[in-house]
Amino acid sequence: MAGYRRALGRRFGLPSPRCATQIGARLLGSDPNLILTGRAGVPTRLLAEGFEFSVYDVDIAIRAAVADAGIVRA
């Protein structure tokens, strides 16, 4: 989330209470622990099948996604 705040020019974000996050995740059909604790992902299958990433830095990818979406910085 910090990367998105930087890309959007926002200095801080409001915290989300744990119970609200859990309810929202369940409503969206997701595991609340993915949001609350995060996961480290390794693209083993993609790399094995020859996929090449054009961007390796998440902050650069977020800035590009925000720019492509036409979202205006604050």
Backbone as JSON, one array per atom type, in Angstrom:
{
  "sequence": "MAGYRRALGRRFGLPSPRCATQIGARLLGSDPNLILTGRAGVPTRLLAEGFEFSVYDVDIAIRAAVADAGIVRA",
  "N": [[0.82, -1.18, 0.0], [2.02, 1.16, 0.6], [3.53, 1.74, -1.66], [1.53, 2.37, -3.53], [0.49, 4.65, -2.29], [2.7, 6.37, -2.51], [2.87, 6.54, -5.32], [0.53, 7.85, -5.87], [0.91, 10.22, -4.63], [0.23, 10.63, -1.99], [0.61, 11.17, 1.46], [-0.05, 9.66, 3.71], [-2.04, 6.87, 4.81], [-5.28, 5.87, 5.85], [-5.73, 3.71, 8.6], [-7.06, 0.39, 8.52], [-9.43, -1.28, 10.42], [-8.85, -4.48, 11.87], [-11.07, -6.26, 12.04], [-12.85, -5.19, 10.14], [-11.36, -5.52, 7.83], [-11.21, -8.31, 7.71], [-13.93, -8.97, 7.34], [-14.46, -7.66, 4.9], [-12.67, -9.02, 3.18], [-13.71, -11.6, 3.22], [-16.22, -11.11, 2.07], [-15.41, -10.52, -0.49], [-14.52, -12.94, -1.26], [-11.96, -13.78, -0.58], [-8.99, -14.78, 1.2], [-8.63, -13.6, 4.41], [-6.13, -13.54, 5.68], [-4.28, -13.15, 3.65], [-4.4, -10.46, 3.18], [-3.9, -9.38, 5.7], [-1.43, -10.45, 6.56], [0.17, -10.82, 4.33], [2.02, -12.25, 1.55], [4.88, -13.84, 0.29], [5.76, -14.13, -3.01], [6.93, -16.35, -5.51], [7.63, -16.49, -8.85], [7.78, -19.18, -10.04], [6.61, -21.03, -11.9], [5.93, -19.34, -14.06], [8.47, -18.4, -14.84], [9.67, -20.84, -15.5], [8.25, -21.47, -17.76], [9.19, -19.66, -19.53], [8.45, -16.98, -19.37], [9.11, -13.52, -19.47], [9.76, -10.86, -17.4], [9.0, -7.44, -17.73], [9.37, -5.4, -15.98], [11.02, -5.18, -12.95], [10.89, -3.97, -10.53], [8.69, -3.19, -8.0], [7.66, -0.65, -7.32], [8.08, 0.86, -9.64], [6.42, -0.55, -11.38], [3.93, -0.08, -10.18], [3.72, 2.73, -10.44], [3.6, 2.89, -13.23], [1.2, 1.49, -13.71], [-0.65, 3.17, -12.43], [-0.33, 5.48, -13.97], [-1.12, 4.49, -16.5], [-3.78, 3.98, -15.97], [-4.76, 6.47, -15.83], [-5.04, 7.89, -13.5], [-5.1, 10.68, -11.42], [-2.53, 12.34, -9.72], [-2.44, 13.31, -6.27]],
  "CA": [[0.0, 0.0, 0.0], [2.91, 2.32, 0.62], [3.88, 2.03, -3.04], [0.4, 3.06, -4.13], [0.42, 6.01, -1.73], [3.77, 7.15, -3.14], [2.52, 6.78, -6.72], [-0.6, 8.78, -5.9], [1.31, 11.46, -3.97], [-0.42, 10.75, -0.68], [1.62, 10.95, 2.51], [-0.44, 8.65, 4.68], [-3.31, 6.2, 4.56], [-6.02, 5.56, 7.07], [-5.68, 2.29, 8.94], [-8.31, -0.37, 8.45], [-9.52, -2.19, 11.56], [-8.71, -5.9, 11.53], [-12.38, -6.9, 11.84], [-13.39, -4.71, 8.88], [-10.56, -6.16, 6.79], [-11.63, -9.7, 7.63], [-15.27, -9.01, 6.75], [-14.33, -7.28, 3.49], [-12.0, -10.1, 2.44], [-14.67, -12.71, 3.07], [-17.24, -10.68, 1.1], [-14.79, -10.59, -1.81], [-14.12, -14.32, -1.52], [-10.52, -13.89, -0.41], [-8.52, -15.17, 2.53], [-8.21, -12.4, 5.15], [-4.71, -13.57, 6.03], [-3.49, -12.6, 2.55], [-4.38, -9.01, 3.36], [-3.36, -9.02, 7.01], [-0.04, -10.86, 6.77], [0.9, -10.8, 3.07], [2.67, -13.47, 1.11], [5.98, -13.68, -0.65], [5.49, -14.98, -4.16], [8.02, -16.63, -6.43], [6.98, -16.88, -10.09], [8.5, -20.35, -10.53], [5.99, -21.58, -13.11], [6.08, -18.37, -15.15], [9.86, -18.41, -15.29], [9.92, -22.15, -16.12], [7.62, -21.48, -19.08], [9.87, -18.69, -20.38], [7.93, -15.62, -19.26], [10.11, -12.52, -19.1], [9.18, -9.66, -16.8], [9.56, -6.2, -18.28], [9.65, -4.53, -14.85], [11.37, -5.99, -11.79], [10.73, -3.16, -9.34], [7.25, -3.02, -7.79], [7.31, 0.77, -7.33], [8.01, 1.27, -11.04], [5.22, -1.17, -11.94], [2.76, 0.63, -9.63], [3.65, 4.04, -11.09], [3.14, 2.67, -14.61], [-0.22, 1.13, -13.66], [-1.4, 4.38, -12.08], [-0.28, 6.36, -15.14], [-1.94, 3.88, -17.55], [-5.19, 4.08, -15.58], [-5.15, 7.87, -15.92], [-5.33, 8.4, -12.17], [-4.4, 11.95, -11.17], [-1.85, 12.42, -8.41], [-2.97, 14.32, -5.34]],
  "C": [[0.87, 1.26, 0.0], [3.32, 2.72, -0.79], [2.77, 2.76, -3.77], [0.27, 4.48, -3.6], [1.49, 6.9, -2.35], [3.4, 7.51, -4.58], [1.4, 7.8, -6.86], [-0.29, 10.1, -5.21], [0.61, 11.69, -2.64], [0.58, 10.38, 0.41], [1.25, 9.85, 3.49], [-1.76, 8.03, 4.25], [-3.99, 5.92, 5.89], [-5.95, 4.07, 7.36], [-7.06, 1.65, 8.84], [-8.35, -1.32, 9.64], [-9.49, -3.65, 11.09], [-10.06, -6.55, 11.23], [-13.0, -6.45, 10.51], [-12.65, -5.35, 7.7], [-10.98, -7.61, 6.61], [-13.0, -9.83, 6.97], [-15.19, -8.7, 5.25], [-13.7, -8.38, 2.65], [-12.96, -11.26, 2.21], [-15.76, -12.36, 2.07], [-16.7, -10.76, -0.33], [-14.32, -11.99, -2.18], [-12.63, -14.56, -1.41], [-10.2, -14.35, 1.01], [-8.04, -13.92, 3.27], [-6.72, -12.38, 5.49], [-3.82, -13.06, 4.9], [-3.35, -11.1, 2.7], [-3.64, -8.64, 4.64], [-1.89, -9.37, 7.19], [0.8, -10.81, 5.51], [1.52, -12.14, 2.75], [3.81, -13.11, 0.17], [5.72, -14.64, -1.81], [6.72, -15.14, -5.03], [7.39, -17.16, -7.71], [7.64, -18.08, -10.77], [7.92, -20.86, -11.84], [6.15, -20.62, -14.3], [7.49, -18.39, -15.72], [10.19, -19.73, -16.0], [9.34, -22.2, -17.54], [8.15, -20.37, -19.98], [9.33, -17.27, -20.32], [9.05, -14.68, -18.83], [9.4, -11.27, -18.59], [9.82, -8.42, -17.41], [9.93, -5.22, -17.18], [9.92, -5.42, -13.63], [11.17, -5.25, -10.47], [9.24, -2.84, -9.15], [6.84, -1.56, -7.81], [7.2, 1.3, -8.76], [6.75, 0.71, -11.68], [3.96, -0.46, -11.45], [2.61, 1.99, -10.3], [3.14, 3.91, -12.52], [1.66, 2.33, -14.65], [-1.09, 2.33, -13.35], [-1.45, 5.33, -13.28], [-1.18, 5.82, -16.26], [-3.42, 4.0, -17.26], [-5.69, 5.53, -15.65], [-5.54, 8.48, -14.58], [-4.47, 9.63, -11.9], [-3.78, 11.91, -9.79], [-2.47, 13.52, -7.58], [-1.99, 15.45, -5.17]]
}
